[in-house]
Amino acid sequence: MLRSLHIRNYILIDSLDITFPEGLVIITGQTGAGKSILLGALGLLAGSKGDASLISQGAESCVVEGEFDTPEGLRIIRRVLYTSGRSRSFIDDCPAQLQELSDLSSTLFDIHSQHRSLLLTDKQFQLSLLDHFAGISKDVEECRRLWRSINEYRRNLEEASGLLNRSSAERDYNEAQFKELEAAGLREGELQELEEEQQALANAEEIRERLSAATASFSPPEGMGMGESLKEARRSLEHAGRYLPGLQELCGRIDSARIELEDIFAEIEDIAERTDVSGQRLEQVEERLSLLYRLMRKHGCDSIEDLQQVRDRYSRDISGTEDLEERCSSLRNQLRQLEAAHKGICDKLHSSRSKAAAAFASEVTKHLHFLELERASFSVELLPSGAGSSGADSVSFLFAADGNRGVEVAKCASGGEMSRIMLSLKAMMAKFEGMPTLIFDEIDSGVSGSVADKMGQMICDMGRTMQVFSITHLPQVAAKGSAHFVVSKQFDPESSRTRTLVRLAAGEDRVLEIARLLSGASVTPEAIANARALMRQN
């Protein structure tokens, strides 16, 4: 329930602090007194658009704050508008987005103005009423959850399928490139090895000639080999060393030189023997180099290592396509399961709605008869529709004032009939668990006399189970309720401004206000007596 409302510098309201009781709260006032200003202030708490034009003249900001009692405890919603055009919103003193205000306020209060009867043309509103009556809110929420999941999986599947289609279109190319690189048998360091071998093979004759000359230099012209010459020199030094001890060290050095030279000679001979002068091997090396150079140019690479990275990338792309195929398959399976679950809950909802439709229509019809539409008929038509967040049903409310075959409410009901139908529906809503505070803005417009009195009774009955505000111009309604507030305007000569005031009417003040509603600007003794009589009836 709305416990209190605090307003500062909102249009014609400079300062207002009101505490509201439980039950039925009546709000009256002359036309143009500012009753709509209160609704506008509540609209700000519901997240409606606000701008600097709503701020009182001379003020820098306006503040609207509502305190609400809920099963979870006290909730406070506050909205602040600034002359700069900015606004700030708070829930329980914490900054909040407008959508958060809208979501929370929808659970706290429901404003029904005259134009809100247009809701009767809203198929979703009609369906929600039937669902509340049938007590299937949890099933509806499950249906919405499944539908959200279905849409999410459909989006994911569409995205994955798009990627797969693009990957599949490139897969043949990627696979061909990968196979070519894979068949090349790329090996790190191979290019340098081949280039060195190609140089050796291309100059094999000259190399062998140079090696032969090198080995020849190891044999002096006299025919004695270099090794023999060194052995002879060592023997001579060894003999001389008998007389000159220092020559023994030179003998050792000659031995080392001889061994090293013999090893060099052997290695040169080995290289010479291994030097291939075959043109066939040179052709093989040059073909391999040509292949590697071509692949490097084709893929814009500078080394074998770069080519290997390109090969691995193509491998990943091919593997990625396979992963996408698996993902698409998994998403399709999960989507089928969700759709099957959704169909099951849709069937369950349809069954519950079908069972509740007749009882719902009968209850509304009783209310309409009570409101002196004695021959009226009201029925609920349940039609199949495409699967969606609320199931696979569409609802149509049919009405006939004369008891004939009903047609859609929006096509046949007059303004007064619309008001009575809407009140009947709201009266039923008052019985639903967890309903927010209801605020009626002249829902009794277009009716009078005994009908107005009965509408007042229905609103009063609703106030016994929940908090109901009724902004009314009918004395039959205003005479009911546990609290009565009067909205008025007052001109302040000092500031030359008109202000909107709200006061709690009680005792004789309330009698006079109801009498004013009965007789107009001139309150007669008869109107006062009639007002007292109306109040005694409640």
Summary of the structure (lengths in Angstrom):
residues: 538
radius of gyration: 49.4
end to end distance: 22.6
largest distance: 166.3
contacts: 1612
relative contact order: 0.13
helix: 57%
strand: 20%
